[in-house]
Amino acid sequence: GARESSGTQKYPVMVFVHGESYEWNSGNPYDGSVLASFGQILVVTINYRLGILGFLNANIDRFSKAPANYGLMDIIAALHWIQENIEGFGGDPRSVTLAGHGTGAACVHFLIASAAVPE
C-alpha cells in the first residue's frame, strides 16, 4: 500500500529483483516492510517473465543485435513505471536503487550497462 509522507519529504526507493532461477520464482514472497521501517525507504518488489517466456532467444537471424530477453524488458518496464508513479506512494524518483540476489543480481548487473534503463 501507499505510505503517507509528511509534508514534501520523499523517501528513497529500493527496487528488489528476486533471484533463485531464470525458470521459477516470484517477487511476491519478499516482504520489504522490515527493511522499509528500519531504513526509512520504500521497498518495491517486482515480477518478470521467466523460463522460455522470459529468456528464450527466439531470434532466428544470427546477426540480430536484439535478443529476446523479455524478462529483462519486463524489469526495464517496471523501472519506467516506478519513475513515473513512485511519487504517488511517497517515493523519490530521483533516488531509486536497484538490488537483487542470485539471478536477480545478475539481471541487475546486465541492466547497469543498458541504455534502456532510466537513470
C-alpha positions as CSV (number, residue, x, y, z in Angstrom):
1,G,0.0,0.0,0.0
2,A,0.9,3.6,-0.2
3,R,2.9,5.1,2.6
4,E,1.8,8.6,3.8
5,S,4.7,11.1,3.7
6,S,4.9,14.1,6.0
7,G,4.9,17.3,4.0
8,T,7.0,17.2,1.0
9,Q,9.5,14.6,2.2
10,K,10.1,11.9,-0.4
11,Y,11.6,8.5,0.6
12,P,14.4,6.8,-1.3
13,V,13.3,3.7,-3.2
14,M,14.9,0.3,-3.3
15,V,13.7,-2.0,-6.2
16,F,14.3,-5.6,-5.3
17,V,14.7,-8.1,-8.2
18,H,14.1,-11.7,-7.0
19,G,16.5,-14.5,-7.9
20,E,16.8,-18.2,-7.4
21,S,16.4,-19.2,-11.1
22,Y,15.7,-17.9,-14.5
23,E,13.0,-20.6,-14.7
24,W,10.9,-20.1,-11.5
25,N,10.3,-17.8,-8.5
26,S,8.4,-14.6,-7.8
27,G,8.9,-11.4,-6.0
28,N,5.6,-11.9,-4.1
29,P,7.0,-13.7,-1.0
30,Y,9.6,-11.0,-0.3
31,D,8.2,-8.6,2.4
32,G,10.1,-5.4,2.3
33,S,8.2,-3.9,5.3
34,V,11.0,-4.5,7.9
35,L,13.7,-3.1,5.6
36,A,11.4,-0.1,4.9
37,S,10.8,0.6,8.5
38,F,14.5,0.4,9.6
39,G,15.8,2.2,6.5
40,Q,13.1,4.8,6.0
41,I,12.8,3.8,2.4
42,L,10.2,2.4,0.1
43,V,10.8,-1.2,-1.0
44,V,9.3,-2.3,-4.3
45,T,9.4,-5.9,-5.4
46,I,8.7,-6.8,-9.0
47,N,7.9,-9.8,-11.1
48,Y,9.2,-10.6,-14.6
49,R,8.7,-13.3,-17.1
50,L,10.8,-16.4,-16.5
51,G,11.6,-19.6,-18.4
52,I,11.1,-19.7,-22.1
53,L,8.6,-16.9,-22.0
54,G,11.3,-14.6,-20.4
55,F,14.7,-15.7,-21.7
56,L,14.3,-17.8,-24.8
57,N,16.2,-16.2,-27.6
58,A,13.7,-16.6,-30.4
59,N,15.6,-14.6,-33.0
60,I,16.4,-16.7,-36.0
61,D,18.6,-14.1,-37.5
62,R,22.1,-14.8,-36.2
63,F,23.2,-11.2,-36.9
64,S,20.4,-9.7,-34.9
65,K,21.6,-7.4,-32.1
66,A,18.2,-7.6,-30.2
67,P,17.9,-10.9,-28.4
68,A,14.5,-11.7,-26.9
69,N,15.3,-11.1,-23.3
70,Y,11.7,-10.4,-22.3
71,G,12.4,-10.9,-18.6
72,L,14.9,-8.1,-18.7
73,M,12.5,-6.0,-20.7
74,D,9.9,-6.6,-18.0
75,I,12.3,-5.2,-15.4
76,I,13.0,-2.2,-17.5
77,A,9.3,-1.6,-17.9
78,A,8.9,-1.8,-14.2
79,L,11.7,0.7,-13.7
80,H,10.0,3.1,-16.1
81,W,6.7,2.7,-14.3
82,I,8.4,3.4,-10.9
83,Q,10.0,6.5,-12.3
84,E,6.6,7.8,-13.5
85,N,4.5,6.8,-10.5
86,I,6.5,6.4,-7.3
87,E,5.8,9.9,-6.1
88,G,2.2,8.9,-5.6
89,F,3.4,6.4,-3.0
90,G,5.7,9.0,-1.2
91,G,8.9,7.9,-3.1
92,D,11.6,10.0,-4.7
93,P,12.0,9.1,-8.4
94,R,15.5,10.7,-8.3
95,S,16.7,8.3,-5.6
96,V,16.0,4.7,-6.8
97,T,18.4,1.9,-6.1
98,L,18.1,-1.4,-8.0
99,A,19.1,-4.5,-6.0
100,G,18.8,-8.3,-6.3
101,H,20.1,-11.7,-5.2
102,G,21.1,-14.7,-7.2
103,T,19.9,-14.5,-10.8
104,G,18.1,-11.2,-9.8
105,A,21.6,-9.7,-9.0
106,A,22.8,-11.0,-12.4
107,C,19.8,-9.2,-14.1
108,V,20.7,-6.0,-12.2
109,H,24.3,-6.4,-13.5
110,F,23.1,-6.8,-17.1
111,L,20.8,-3.7,-16.8
112,I,23.6,-1.5,-15.4
113,A,25.1,-1.4,-19.0
114,S,21.7,-0.9,-20.7
115,A,20.8,2.5,-22.2
116,A,17.1,1.5,-21.9
117,V,17.2,1.8,-18.1
118,P,16.1,5.1,-16.7
119,E,18.8,6.9,-14.7
